[in-house]
Amino acid sequence: MKLVCFLLAALVPLAAQTPAQNPTVPTVTFDLVWESAAPQEFMVTVKSDGTSTYLSRSVSKPPQAAEFREDKRWSEEKPAATASDEKEPDFHVEFTMSPATAQRIFKDAEQANYFNGSFDYTKHQVANSGRKTLTFADPSRHFQTVFNYSENKAVEDLAHLFLAISNTVEFGRKLEFKHKYDKLGLEADLKAMEDATEYHNLSELQIIAPTLQSIADDSSVMNIARARATRLLLKAANSK
């Protein structure tokens, strides 16, 4: 499977693209909007059968954007985007969530009362880590909650998980580009990915397995980069 990027017809919030009618199967959607991050918005939608989609966009490209994001860095302030920064195209990937991860998502949704209620932390001001929206919908229910940070363990678990999935997809996007135009730059990104896996900041590596395999099989790529890609492929296989 090749990752595909394309321009959507209108620049409206990703969450607004969710169909108005209730889905025929239970569905969980996570949307994160954070202007100083890269991407500035992403949305993951997963159905109970594992069918999933990923959408991301950046209205403007923030300078010095982080290579990946993780919970322990959410409190760090990043440079604000400016109107002069280069606009990036919207990005779309369809994939199948691993059974274990899909089960975890819907178990957390159940523990969080299917997001029926307020889960935002309001005891005192905390660092902005983006506007997060969790939505649960099935044929008879539709609940949604918006938060920056939550003390609810299930809600925060989902936020970290979906962020890790975004990190994986965006790394795969970068690897595809560098495999075509900057093969010498692959090793640094693959090392960053291996480091990220140690902190559980990547998830669902099988999404980008074809990209990793193409790098591992390419004799024109440095051996150290090919070895890193092979190790990541092994992690992807073991995580299914």
N, CA and C of each residue as an Amber inpcrd file, in Angstrom:
protein
   720
   0.8370000  -1.1910000   0.0000000   0.0000000   0.0000000   0.0000000
   0.8680000   1.2350000   0.0000000   0.6450000   2.1450000  -0.9190000
   1.3950000   3.3890000  -0.9580000   0.5790000   4.4630000  -0.2610000
   1.2630000   5.2940000   0.5150000   0.5930000   6.4140000   1.1270000
   0.2780000   7.4270000   0.0400000  -0.9240000   7.9740000   0.0770000
  -1.3680000   8.8720000  -0.9760000  -1.7470000  10.2080000  -0.3740000
  -1.2690000  11.2920000  -0.9670000  -1.6900000  12.6100000  -0.5100000
  -2.4530000  13.2910000  -1.6350000  -3.4660000  14.0690000  -1.2440000
  -4.2690000  14.7420000  -2.2380000  -4.9020000  15.9750000  -1.6240000
  -5.3070000  16.9070000  -2.4810000  -5.9980000  18.1070000  -2.0410000
  -7.4780000  17.8270000  -1.9020000  -8.0550000  18.1930000  -0.7560000
  -9.4930000  18.0830000  -0.5760000 -10.1620000  19.3160000  -1.1730000
 -11.4470000  19.2060000  -1.3870000 -12.1430000  20.2680000  -2.1110000
 -12.2440000  21.5480000  -1.3090000 -12.4020000  21.4620000   0.0070000
 -12.5970000  22.6630000   0.8000000 -11.8160000  22.5610000   2.0890000
 -11.2660000  23.6790000   2.5430000 -10.4970000  23.6920000   3.7710000
 -11.4250000  23.9420000   4.9520000 -12.1650000  22.9260000   5.3470000
 -13.0400000  22.9750000   6.5050000 -12.4460000  22.0610000   7.5420000
 -12.7900000  22.2380000   8.8340000 -12.2310000  21.3750000   9.8630000
 -12.4520000  19.9110000   9.5380000 -11.4530000  19.0800000   9.8370000
 -11.5830000  17.6590000   9.5330000 -12.7670000  17.0410000  10.2510000
 -13.0060000  17.4560000  11.4780000 -14.1080000  16.8760000  12.2350000
 -15.4380000  17.1220000  11.5510000 -15.5220000  18.2260000  10.7880000
 -16.7730000  18.5410000  10.1110000 -17.0550000  17.5980000   8.9610000
 -16.0430000  16.7930000   8.5730000 -16.2490000  15.8710000   7.4670000
 -16.9300000  14.5810000   7.9180000 -17.1000000  14.3970000   9.2450000
 -17.7670000  13.2130000   9.7470000 -19.2170000  13.2160000   9.2810000
 -19.7200000  12.1110000   8.7220000 -21.0940000  12.0800000   8.2480000
 -22.0750000  12.4270000   9.3480000 -23.1340000  13.1490000   8.9920000
 -24.1280000  13.5740000   9.9700000 -24.9260000  12.3880000  10.4910000
 -25.2090000  11.4130000   9.6320000 -26.0020000  10.2730000  10.0550000
 -25.1560000   9.2980000  10.8650000 -25.8120000   8.5680000  11.7420000
 -25.0870000   7.5980000  12.5490000 -24.5740000   6.4580000  11.6790000
 -23.3880000   5.9450000  11.9750000 -22.8330000   4.8480000  11.1810000
 -23.5670000   3.5420000  11.4690000 -23.4020000   2.5940000  10.5860000
 -24.0610000   1.2980000  10.7600000 -23.3100000   0.4080000  11.7370000
 -22.0390000   0.7000000  11.9970000 -21.2470000  -0.0670000  12.9710000
 -20.6270000   0.9170000  13.9570000 -20.3120000   0.4680000  15.1730000
 -19.6780000   1.3670000  16.1480000 -18.4040000   1.9850000  15.5800000
 -18.2540000   3.2910000  15.7890000 -17.1380000   4.0400000  15.2170000
 -16.5990000   5.0290000  16.2420000 -15.2800000   5.0810000  16.3570000
 -14.6180000   6.0700000  17.2130000 -13.7770000   6.9830000  16.3300000
 -13.8790000   8.2810000  16.5810000 -13.1130000   9.2700000  15.8360000
 -12.3370000  10.1490000  16.7980000 -11.0830000  10.4030000  16.4720000
 -10.2500000  11.3200000  17.2590000  -9.7580000  12.4200000  16.3430000
  -9.9410000  13.6640000  16.7830000  -9.5010000  14.8210000  15.9990000
  -8.6530000  15.7120000  16.8840000  -7.4760000  16.0900000  16.4040000
  -6.5890000  16.9920000  17.1480000  -6.2770000  18.2020000  16.2930000
  -6.5140000  19.3840000  16.8480000  -6.1750000  20.6420000  16.1890000
  -5.1780000  21.3710000  17.0840000  -3.9740000  21.5850000  16.5710000
  -2.9330000  22.2710000  17.3400000  -2.1140000  23.0880000  16.3560000
  -2.3080000  24.3940000  16.3810000  -1.7730000  25.2860000  15.3460000
  -0.2500000  25.2750000  15.2810000   0.4170000  25.0580000  16.4090000
   1.8760000  25.1270000  16.4170000   2.5290000  23.7690000  16.2200000
   1.7440000  22.7420000  15.8720000   2.2910000  21.4050000  15.6430000
   2.3630000  21.1140000  14.1510000   2.9550000  19.9900000  13.8260000
   2.9970000  19.5400000  12.4310000   2.6880000  18.0510000  12.3890000
   1.5610000  17.6370000  11.7670000   0.5880000  18.5010000  11.0970000
  -0.2380000  19.2950000  12.1030000  -0.8780000  20.3420000  11.6340000
  -1.6590000  21.1910000  12.5260000  -3.0010000  20.5680000  12.8920000
  -3.4730000  19.6540000  12.0930000  -4.7040000  18.9310000  12.4120000
  -4.6340000  17.5360000  11.8200000  -5.1060000  16.5700000  12.6030000
  -5.2610000  15.2350000  12.0460000  -6.4990000  14.5750000  12.6590000
  -7.0360000  13.6300000  11.9260000  -8.2100000  12.9010000  12.3830000
  -8.0470000  11.4280000  12.0340000  -8.3010000  10.5700000  13.0170000
  -8.3000000   9.1300000  12.8170000  -9.7090000   8.6190000  13.0870000
 -10.2340000   7.8480000  12.1640000 -11.5510000   7.2270000  12.3270000
 -11.3790000   5.7230000  12.2570000 -11.8990000   5.0230000  13.2490000
 -11.7730000   3.5630000  13.2740000 -13.1310000   2.9280000  13.5590000
 -13.4930000   1.9420000  12.7420000 -14.7150000   1.1870000  12.9410000
 -14.4120000  -0.0680000  13.7520000 -15.4480000  -0.6470000  14.3360000
 -15.2530000  -1.8110000  15.2010000 -14.6570000  -2.9960000  14.4600000
 -14.7840000  -3.0230000  13.1150000 -14.1770000  -4.1110000  12.3440000
 -12.7220000  -3.8210000  11.9660000 -12.1840000  -2.6780000  12.4250000
 -10.8020000  -2.3160000  12.1600000 -10.5930000  -1.4100000  10.9650000
 -11.6040000  -1.2470000  10.1200000 -11.4860000  -0.3480000   8.9720000
 -11.2220000   1.0750000   9.4610000 -10.1510000   1.6860000   8.9720000
  -9.7230000   2.9690000   9.5290000  -9.2830000   3.9370000   8.4390000
  -9.3500000   5.2190000   8.7580000  -8.8550000   6.2620000   7.8660000
  -8.0620000   7.2730000   8.6770000  -7.0980000   7.8960000   8.0100000
  -6.2960000   8.9550000   8.6160000  -6.3090000  10.1460000   7.6750000
  -6.5840000  11.3220000   8.2210000  -6.5470000  12.5670000   7.4600000
  -5.7110000  13.5690000   8.2340000  -4.8620000  14.3120000   7.5270000
  -4.1260000  15.3750000   8.2040000  -3.9870000  16.5570000   7.2740000
  -3.7680000  17.7250000   7.8910000  -3.5660000  18.9420000   7.1160000
  -2.7910000  19.9570000   7.9340000  -2.0890000  20.8100000   7.2240000
  -1.4560000  21.9760000   7.8210000  -1.7910000  23.1590000   6.9350000
  -2.5350000  24.1110000   7.4890000  -2.8930000  25.2960000   6.7180000
  -1.6370000  26.0790000   6.3670000  -0.6940000  26.1250000   7.3020000
   0.6160000  26.7220000   7.0430000   1.6410000  25.8690000   7.7510000
   2.8620000  25.8730000   7.2540000   3.8970000  24.9990000   7.7840000
   4.6700000  25.6960000   8.9020000   4.5210000  25.2350000  10.1570000
   5.2500000  25.8800000  11.2490000   6.7510000  25.6810000  11.0870000
   7.5580000  26.7260000  11.3170000   9.0060000  26.5540000  11.2270000
   9.5200000  25.6760000  12.3500000  10.6040000  24.9430000  12.0850000
  11.2470000  24.0960000  13.0730000  10.2640000  23.1250000  13.7140000
   9.4090000  22.5290000  12.8890000   8.4060000  21.5930000  13.4060000
   9.0960000  20.3700000  13.9770000   8.4910000  19.7910000  15.0150000
   9.0680000  18.6110000  15.6490000   9.0190000  17.4190000  14.7110000
  10.0120000  16.5320000  14.8220000  10.0330000  15.3220000  14.0000000
   8.8770000  14.4070000  14.3790000   8.5960000  14.3100000  15.6630000
   7.4260000  13.5720000  16.1210000   6.9830000  14.1910000  17.4310000
   5.7700000  13.8840000  17.8550000   5.2440000  14.4460000  19.0800000
   4.9880000  13.3260000  20.0750000   5.1540000  13.6360000  21.3260000
   4.9270000  12.6470000  22.3600000   4.3530000  13.3460000  23.5810000
   3.7090000  12.5810000  24.4590000   3.0420000  13.1690000  25.6090000
   3.9630000  14.0620000  26.4260000   5.1950000  13.6070000  26.6870000
   6.0510000  14.3670000  27.5710000   6.5430000  15.6630000  26.9360000
   6.2570000  15.8670000  25.6450000   6.6490000  17.1100000  24.9880000
   5.4420000  17.9860000  24.6430000   4.2620000  17.5650000  25.0250000
   3.0860000  18.3530000  24.6780000   3.1220000  19.7320000  25.3280000
   3.7760000  19.8570000  26.4750000   3.7780000  21.1240000  27.1870000
   4.7660000  22.1310000  26.6000000   5.6220000  21.6670000  25.6840000
   6.5920000  22.5760000  25.0840000   5.9290000  23.4930000  24.0720000
   6.2730000  24.7750000  24.1260000   5.7450000  25.7190000  23.1570000
   6.5510000  25.6030000  21.8700000   5.8680000  25.5820000  20.7560000
   6.5350000  25.5100000  19.4580000   6.2450000  26.7950000  18.6930000
   7.0870000  27.1790000  17.7580000   6.9010000  28.4380000  17.0330000
   5.5650000  28.4740000  16.3070000   4.9030000  29.6030000  16.3890000
   3.6120000  29.7540000  15.7210000   3.8020000  29.8330000  14.2160000
   2.8080000  29.3430000  13.4860000   2.8710000  29.4030000  12.0290000
   2.6280000  30.8280000  11.5540000   3.1520000  31.1530000  10.4010000
   2.9370000  32.4660000   9.8130000   2.3130000  32.3100000   8.4400000
   1.6600000  33.3770000   7.9890000   0.9340000  33.3250000   6.7180000
   1.8700000  33.0890000   5.5430000   3.1490000  33.4330000   5.7190000
   4.0910000  33.3020000   4.6080000   4.6330000  31.8850000   4.4530000
   4.3810000  31.0150000   5.4470000   4.9010000  29.6550000   5.3640000
   4.2010000  28.8760000   4.2570000   4.9110000  27.9060000   3.7270000
   4.3950000  27.1310000   2.6030000   3.2000000  26.2780000   3.0150000
   2.1370000  26.3290000   2.2460000   0.9500000  25.5200000   2.5200000
   1.2010000  24.0860000   2.0800000   0.7650000  23.1310000   2.9010000
   0.9560000  21.7280000   2.5880000  -0.3640000  21.1120000   2.1410000
  -0.3210000  20.1110000   1.2610000  -1.5580000  19.4630000   0.8310000
  -2.1280000  18.5790000   1.9220000  -3.4380000  18.3780000   1.8780000
  -4.0600000  17.4340000   2.7940000  -3.5520000  16.0310000   2.4840000
  -3.6280000  15.1770000   3.4730000  -3.0360000  13.8460000   3.3650000
  -4.0590000  12.8210000   3.8470000  -4.1800000  11.7180000   3.1240000
  -5.2210000  10.7280000   3.4120000  -4.6600000   9.3260000   3.2800000
  -4.9200000   8.4880000   4.2800000  -4.5010000   7.0940000   4.2590000
  -5.6530000   6.2220000   4.7460000  -5.8900000   5.1340000   4.0490000
  -6.8430000   4.1240000   4.5130000  -6.0530000   2.8930000   4.9370000
  -6.4210000   2.3060000   6.0800000  -5.6900000   1.1450000   6.5840000
  -6.5990000   0.3120000   7.4810000  -6.1070000  -0.8490000   7.8680000
  -6.8290000  -1.7140000   8.7950000  -6.1110000  -1.7020000  10.1340000
  -6.8040000  -1.2930000  11.1710000  -6.2440000  -1.2780000  12.5100000
  -6.0210000  -2.7090000  12.9710000  -4.9480000  -2.9480000  13.6940000
  -4.7120000  -4.2910000  14.2250000  -5.8250000  -4.6400000  15.2100000
  -6.2170000  -5.9180000  15.2820000  -7.3100000  -6.3140000  16.1870000
  -7.0770000  -5.8990000  17.6330000  -5.8450000  -6.0320000  18.1200000
  -5.5540000  -5.6860000  19.5090000  -5.7680000  -4.1970000  19.7660000
  -5.3330000  -3.3570000  18.8230000  -5.4930000  -1.9140000  18.9970000
  -6.9520000  -1.5100000  18.8670000  -7.6690000  -2.0900000  17.9120000
  -9.0990000  -1.7870000  17.7720000  -9.8510000  -2.1670000  19.0440000
  -9.5210000  -3.3210000  19.5980000 -10.1670000  -3.7550000  20.8370000
  -9.8610000  -2.7880000  21.9760000  -8.6250000  -2.3340000  22.0420000
  -8.2210000  -1.3630000  23.0730000  -8.9910000  -0.0700000  22.9350000
  -9.1680000   0.4080000  21.7130000  -9.8780000   1.6630000  21.4720000
 -11.3160000   1.5820000  21.9590000 -12.0070000   0.5200000  21.6000000
 -13.4230000   0.4230000  21.9670000 -13.6060000   0.0720000  23.4410000
 -12.6190000  -0.5810000  24.0450000 -12.6660000  -0.8280000  25.4820000
 -12.5060000   0.4830000  26.2390000 -11.5590000   1.3210000  25.7980000
 -11.3840000   2.6360000  26.4210000 -12.6300000   3.4890000  26.2340000
 -13.2450000   3.4240000  25.0660000 -14.4620000   4.1910000  24.8200000
 -15.5620000   3.7710000  25.7980000 -15.6870000   2.4850000  26.0150000
 -16.6900000   1.9910000  26.9640000 -16.3880000   2.4820000  28.3810000
 -15.1090000   2.4200000  28.7810000 -14.7260000   2.8640000  30.1180000
 -14.9490000   4.3570000  30.3020000 -14.9050000   5.1170000  29.2130000
 -15.1370000   6.5600000  29.2730000 -16.6010000   6.9020000  28.9740000
 -17.4890000   5.9230000  29.1860000 -18.9260000   6.1380000  28.9780000
 -19.2260000   6.6110000  27.5640000 -18.4410000   6.1110000  26.6120000
 -18.6050000   6.4420000  25.1920000 -18.5380000   7.9440000  24.9370000
 -17.7730000   8.6390000  25.8060000 -17.5160000  10.0800000  25.6860000
 -18.7560000  10.9200000  25.9300000 -19.6910000  10.3480000  26.6720000
 -20.9120000  11.0760000  27.0380000 -20.6410000  11.8430000  28.3270000
 -20.1590000  13.0660000  28.1960000 -19.8540000  13.8850000  29.3580000
 -18.6670000  14.7890000  29.0920000 -18.3040000  15.5660000  30.1120000
 -17.1560000  16.4680000  30.0060000 -15.9500000  15.8130000  30.6700000
 -14.8290000  15.7470000  29.9350000 -13.6280000  15.1130000  30.4500000
 -12.4410000  16.0770000  30.4960000 -12.6870000  17.3510000  30.2180000
 -11.6060000  18.3310000  30.1930000 -11.1980000  18.7030000  31.6170000
  -9.8960000  18.8050000  31.8470000  -9.3860000  19.1900000  33.1610000
  -9.5720000  20.6850000  33.3580000 -10.2740000  21.0710000  34.4470000
 -10.5970000  22.4840000  34.6510000 -10.1990000  22.9990000  36.0390000
  -9.4690000  22.1890000  36.8240000  -9.1240000  22.6130000  38.1890000
  -8.1980000  23.8160000  38.1710000  -7.2890000  23.8490000  37.2260000
  -6.4380000  25.0130000  37.0390000  -5.9100000  24.9820000  35.6100000
  -5.3190000  26.0850000  35.1810000  -4.8400000  26.1820000  33.8120000
  -3.6520000  25.2620000  33.5890000  -3.6670000  24.5680000  32.4530000
  -2.5470000  23.7010000  32.0780000  -2.0540000  24.1220000  30.6980000
  -0.8540000  23.6700000  30.3450000  -0.2770000  24.0350000  29.0520000
  -1.1710000  23.5500000  27.9100000  -1.2830000  24.3700000  26.8860000
  -2.0810000  23.9900000  25.7250000  -1.3920000  22.8750000  24.9560000
  -2.0930000  21.7870000  24.7270000  -1.5560000  20.6830000  23.9310000
  -2.4980000  20.3470000  22.7860000  -3.2910000  21.3140000  22.3810000
  -4.1730000  21.1200000  21.2380000  -5.6040000  20.8020000  21.6370000
  -6.5100000  21.1490000  20.7450000  -7.9420000  20.8730000  20.9520000
  -8.2350000  19.4680000  20.4520000  -8.5730000  18.5890000  21.3680000
  -8.8010000  17.1850000  21.0450000 -10.2960000  16.8830000  21.1320000
 -10.7890000  16.1290000  20.1830000 -12.1950000  15.7410000  20.1650000
 -12.2930000  14.2360000  19.9850000 -13.0040000  13.5850000  20.8900000
 -13.3030000  12.1600000  20.7760000 -14.7890000  11.9910000  20.5210000
 -15.1090000  11.1830000  19.5290000 -16.5040000  10.9500000  19.1570000
 -16.7770000   9.4550000  19.1010000 -17.8960000   9.0510000  19.6850000
 -18.3640000   7.6760000  19.5430000 -19.7330000   7.7190000  18.8880000
 -19.9170000   6.8420000  17.9010000 -21.2250000   6.7730000  17.2410000
 -21.5050000   5.3390000  16.8320000 -22.7580000   4.9420000  16.9770000
 -23.2250000   3.6610000  16.4680000 -24.6500000   3.8890000  15.9650000
 -25.3880000   2.8650000  15.5410000 -26.7180000   3.1170000  14.9790000
 -27.6800000   3.8750000  15.8850000 -27.4820000   3.8200000  17.2130000
 -28.4420000   4.4540000  18.1220000 -27.8500000   5.5350000  19.0170000
 -26.5170000   5.7390000  18.9840000 -25.8850000   6.7040000  19.8860000
 -24.9010000   7.5910000  19.1310000 -24.7270000   8.8120000  19.6670000
 -23.7190000   9.7190000  19.1070000 -23.2800000  10.6630000  20.2260000
 -22.0690000  10.4450000  20.7620000 -21.5450000  11.2620000  21.8470000
 -20.1990000  11.8510000  21.4400000 -19.9270000  13.0280000  21.9800000
 -18.6780000  13.7160000  21.6250000 -18.1850000  14.5120000  22.8190000
 -16.8780000  14.5080000  23.0330000 -16.2970000  15.3050000  24.1020000
 -15.0510000  16.0170000  23.5840000 -14.8320000  17.2340000  24.0610000
 -13.7100000  18.0700000  23.6340000 -12.8430000  18.3670000  24.8510000
 -11.5240000  18.2530000  24.6970000 -10.6430000  18.4730000  25.8420000
  -9.2560000  18.8860000  25.3790000  -8.5350000  19.4970000  26.2930000
  -7.1170000  19.7870000  26.1000000  -6.3020000  18.7240000  26.8370000
  -6.6140000  18.5360000  28.1040000  -5.9930000  17.4990000  28.9310000
  -7.0900000  16.9050000  29.8080000  -6.9960000  15.6240000  30.0890000
  -8.0060000  14.9590000  30.9020000  -7.3510000  14.1010000  31.9710000
  -7.9750000  14.0530000  33.1440000  -7.5260000  13.1470000  34.1980000
  -8.0950000  11.7480000  34.0080000  -9.0390000  11.6000000  33.0840000
  -9.6270000  10.2920000  32.8300000  -8.6100000   9.4080000  32.1260000
  -8.2730000   8.2720000  32.7300000  -7.2140000   7.4090000  32.2090000
  -7.5390000   6.8990000  30.8080000  -8.7820000   6.4870000  30.5780000
  -9.1600000   5.9500000  29.2690000  -9.0630000   7.0230000  28.1880000
  -9.4980000   8.2350000  28.5000000  -9.4570000   9.3370000  27.5320000
  -8.0110000   9.6990000  27.1940000  -7.1530000   9.8000000  28.2020000
  -5.7530000  10.1220000  27.9520000  -5.0360000   8.9860000  27.2300000
  -5.4150000   7.7440000  27.5240000  -4.8310000   6.6040000  26.8120000
  -5.1470000   6.6880000  25.3260000  -6.3830000   7.0480000  25.0140000
  -6.7730000   7.1800000  23.6120000  -6.0350000   8.3380000  22.9430000
  -5.8930000   9.4460000  23.6510000  -5.1770000  10.5930000  23.0740000
  -3.7390000  10.2110000  22.7280000  -3.0680000   9.5270000  23.6360000
  -1.6890000   9.1170000  23.3740000  -1.6270000   8.1060000  22.2300000
  -2.5540000   7.1670000  22.2090000  -2.5660000   6.1460000  21.1610000
  -2.7580000   6.7610000  19.7820000  -3.7510000   7.6290000  19.6390000
  -4.0080000   8.2270000  18.3320000  -2.8620000   9.1470000  17.9050000
  -2.2350000   9.8080000  18.8610000  -1.0720000  10.6180000  18.5350000
   0.0630000   9.7320000  18.0290000   0.2380000   8.5730000  18.6450000
   1.2810000   7.6370000  18.2120000   0.9970000   7.1070000  16.8050000
  -0.2710000   6.8890000  16.4910000  -0.6360000   6.4620000  15.1390000
  -0.3130000   7.5640000  14.1360000  -0.6250000   8.8090000  14.4900000
  -0.2940000   9.9300000  13.6060000   1.2080000  10.0170000  13.3830000
   1.9840000   9.8480000  14.4570000   3.4390000   9.8790000  14.3160000
   3.9240000   8.8370000  13.3100000   3.3520000   7.6360000  13.3950000
   3.7340000   6.5520000  12.4830000   3.4430000   6.9310000  11.0330000
   2.2270000   7.3880000  10.7870000   1.8400000   7.7150000   9.4130000
   2.6890000   8.8580000   8.8560000   2.9190000   9.8790000   9.6760000
   3.6890000  11.0260000   9.1940000   5.1580000  10.6530000   8.9690000
   5.6990000   9.7620000   9.7960000   7.0450000   9.2730000   9.5350000
   7.0780000   8.5160000   8.2050000   6.0680000   7.6850000   7.9660000
   6.0140000   6.9470000   6.7080000   5.9460000   7.8710000   5.5160000
   5.2180000   8.9310000   5.6580000   5.1140000   9.9410000   4.5900000
   6.4900000  10.5430000   4.2890000   7.2250000  10.8540000   5.3610000
   8.5530000  11.4420000   5.1950000   9.5320000  10.4350000   4.5840000
   9.4400000   9.1730000   5.0300000  10.3390000   8.1520000   4.4880000
  10.1340000   7.9600000   2.9900000   8.8840000   7.9730000   2.5470000
   8.6100000   7.8240000   1.1160000   9.2670000   8.9460000   0.3180000
   9.1630000  10.1620000   0.8410000   9.7530000  11.3040000   0.1460000
  11.2750000  11.1690000   0.0890000  11.8750000  10.8500000   1.2240000
  13.3340000  10.7690000   1.2620000  13.8580000   9.5690000   0.4820000
  13.0890000   8.4970000   0.4160000  13.5290000   7.3430000  -0.3730000
  13.6540000   7.7180000  -1.8490000  12.8420000   8.6580000  -2.2840000
  12.9000000   9.1000000  -3.6730000  13.9560000  10.1850000  -3.8930000
  14.0710000  11.1180000  -2.9240000  14.8490000  12.3200000  -3.1930000
  16.0420000  12.5540000  -2.2510000  16.1380000  11.8060000  -1.1740000
  17.2110000  12.0650000  -0.2050000  17.5420000  10.7830000   0.5470000
  18.0830000   9.8080000  -0.1390000  18.3330000   8.5040000   0.4840000
  19.3220000   8.5930000   1.6400000  20.2410000   9.5510000   1.5720000
  21.2080000   9.6950000   2.6590000  20.5320000  10.1730000   3.9460000
  19.3720000  10.8080000   3.8070000  18.6510000  11.3060000   4.9810000
  17.7830000  10.2590000   5.6560000  17.6660000   9.0900000   5.0510000
  16.7920000   8.0550000   5.6060000  17.2650000   7.5570000   6.9710000
  18.5580000   7.4040000   7.1250000  19.0840000   6.7880000   8.3460000
  18.6990000   7.5790000   9.5920000  18.7710000   8.9050000   9.5200000
  18.4330000   9.7390000  10.6790000  16.9670000   9.5750000  11.0670000
  16.0750000   9.5360000  10.0670000  14.6550000   9.3780000  10.3640000
  14.3450000   7.9830000  10.9130000  15.0050000   6.9780000  10.3490000
  14.7760000   5.6200000  10.8350000  15.2990000   5.4540000  12.2590000
  16.4130000   6.1020000  12.5760000  16.9100000   6.0790000  13.9520000
  15.9220000   6.7680000  14.8830000  15.3820000   7.9170000  14.4520000
  14.3890000   8.6260000  15.2630000  13.1660000   7.7430000  15.5000000
  12.7840000   6.9630000  14.4950000  11.6510000   6.0530000  14.6550000
  11.9630000   4.9610000  15.6680000  13.1600000   4.4030000  15.6000000
  13.5290000   3.3740000  16.5720000  13.5260000   3.9460000  17.9890000
  14.0220000   5.1650000  18.1410000  13.9990000   5.8120000  19.4550000
  12.5550000   6.0310000  19.9170000  11.6930000   6.4480000  18.9940000
  10.3010000   6.7110000  19.3410000   9.5730000   5.4490000  19.7950000
   9.9100000   4.3230000  19.2000000   9.2610000   3.0720000  19.6100000
   9.6250000   2.7150000  21.0480000  10.8150000   3.0820000  21.4880000
  11.2270000   2.7820000  22.8520000  10.3650000   3.5210000  23.8760000
   9.8410000   4.6770000  23.4960000   8.9900000   5.4770000  24.3840000
   7.5030000   5.2950000  24.0570000   7.1930000   4.2950000  23.2340000
   5.8020000   3.9980000  22.8560000   5.1300000   5.1930000  22.1810000
   5.9070000   5.9240000  21.3850000   5.3670000   7.0790000  20.6640000
   5.0720000   6.7840000  19.2010000   5.1520000   5.5150000  18.8140000
   4.6850000   5.0570000  17.5140000   3.7290000   3.8950000  17.7500000
   2.7460000   3.7720000  16.9010000   1.8030000   2.6590000  17.0040000
   1.3150000   2.2830000  15.6130000   0.9630000   1.0220000  15.4410000
   0.4380000   0.5100000  14.1680000   1.4760000   0.6410000  13.0470000
   2.6720000   0.1560000  13.3100000   3.7430000   0.2360000  12.3150000
   3.4050000  -0.5000000  11.0240000   2.4630000  -1.4430000  11.0810000
   2.1120000  -2.1770000   9.8620000   1.5300000  -1.2540000   8.7900000
   1.0650000  -0.0790000   9.1950000   0.5240000   0.8770000   8.2200000
   1.5840000   1.2450000   7.1870000   2.8160000   1.4060000   7.6480000
   3.8880000   1.8460000   6.7550000   4.8480000   0.7020000   6.4230000
   4.4350000  -0.5380000   6.6660000   5.3010000  -1.6850000   6.3830000
   5.7660000  -1.7320000   4.9200000   4.8960000  -1.4550000   3.9330000
   5.3760000  -1.4750000   2.5450000   6.5030000  -0.4700000   2.2890000
   6.4120000   0.6940000   2.9020000   7.4710000   1.6940000   2.7500000
   8.7630000   1.2110000   3.3890000   8.6720000   0.6520000   4.5890000
   9.8560000   0.1150000   5.2630000  10.4620000  -1.0320000   4.4600000
   9.5940000  -1.8720000   3.8800000  10.0940000  -3.0140000   3.1060000
  10.8360000  -2.5400000   1.8600000  10.3240000  -1.5120000   1.2180000
  10.9800000  -1.0180000   0.0070000  12.3580000  -0.4510000   0.3190000
  12.5150000   0.1440000   1.5010000  13.8160000   0.6650000   1.9160000
  14.7520000  -0.4940000   2.2560000  14.2330000  -1.4680000   3.0000000
  15.0550000  -2.6150000   3.3900000  15.5590000  -3.3930000   2.1780000
  14.7780000  -3.4120000   1.1090000  15.1270000  -4.1840000  -0.0920000
  15.9890000  -3.4080000  -1.0850000  16.2160000  -2.1230000  -0.8370000
  16.9030000  -1.2600000  -1.8020000  18.4080000  -1.2790000  -1.5490000
  19.1650000  -1.8970000  -2.4310000  20.6170000  -2.0020000  -2.2620000
  21.3310000  -0.6700000  -2.4230000  20.6350000   0.3450000  -2.9650000
  21.2550000   1.6620000  -3.1160000  21.1540000   2.4910000  -1.8320000
  20.4390000   1.9670000  -0.8310000  20.3120000   2.6440000   0.4640000
  21.4300000   2.1400000   1.3780000  21.9390000   3.0100000   2.2430000
  22.9930000   2.6190000   3.1670000  22.5770000   1.4090000   4.0050000
  23.5100000   0.5190000   4.2540000  23.2190000  -0.7070000   4.9990000
  22.6460000  -0.4320000   6.3830000  23.1580000   0.6060000   7.0500000
  22.6610000   0.9000000   8.3900000  21.1920000   1.3110000   8.3600000
  20.8080000   2.0420000   7.3170000  19.4040000   2.4310000   7.1760000
  18.5470000   1.2170000   6.8480000  19.0360000   0.3470000   5.9860000
  18.3020000  -0.8710000   5.6450000  18.1260000  -1.7500000   6.8800000
  19.1540000  -1.8180000   7.7150000  19.0660000  -2.6200000   8.9370000
  18.0220000  -2.0470000   9.8910000  17.9800000  -0.7310000   9.9990000
  16.9670000  -0.1080000  10.8670000  15.5650000  -0.3750000  10.3380000
  15.3960000  -0.2680000   9.0270000  14.0890000  -0.5430000   8.4260000
  13.6770000  -1.9910000   8.6830000  14.6190000  -2.9010000   8.6120000
  14.3290000  -4.3190000   8.8600000  13.9050000  -4.5410000  10.3060000
  14.5720000  -3.8820000  11.2440000  14.1960000  -4.0230000  12.6530000
  12.8020000  -3.4650000  12.9120000  12.4780000  -2.3560000  12.2640000
  11.1480000  -1.7760000  12.4200000  10.0830000  -2.6850000  11.8110000
  10.4190000  -3.3340000  10.7030000   9.4850000  -4.2830000  10.1030000
   9.1980000  -5.4500000  11.0460000  10.2280000  -5.8990000  11.7670000
  10.0500000  -6.9670000  12.7350000   9.1210000  -6.5170000  13.8680000
   9.2920000  -5.2880000  14.3230000   8.3950000  -4.7500000  15.3500000
   6.9680000  -4.6670000  14.8250000   6.8260000  -4.2950000  13.5560000
   5.5000000  -4.2100000  12.9610000   4.8360000  -5.5650000  12.9250000
   5.5930000  -6.5810000  12.5510000   5.0540000  -7.9460000  12.4850000
   4.6810000  -8.4620000  13.8670000   5.4760000  -8.1300000  14.8700000
   5.2210000  -8.6220000  16.2300000   4.0840000  -7.8940000  16.9160000
   3.7060000  -6.7300000  16.3940000   2.6530000  -5.9390000  17.0430000
   1.2730000  -6.2480000  16.5080000   1.1660000  -7.0930000  15.4910000
  -0.1370000  -7.4090000  14.9040000  -0.9570000  -8.2750000  15.8530000
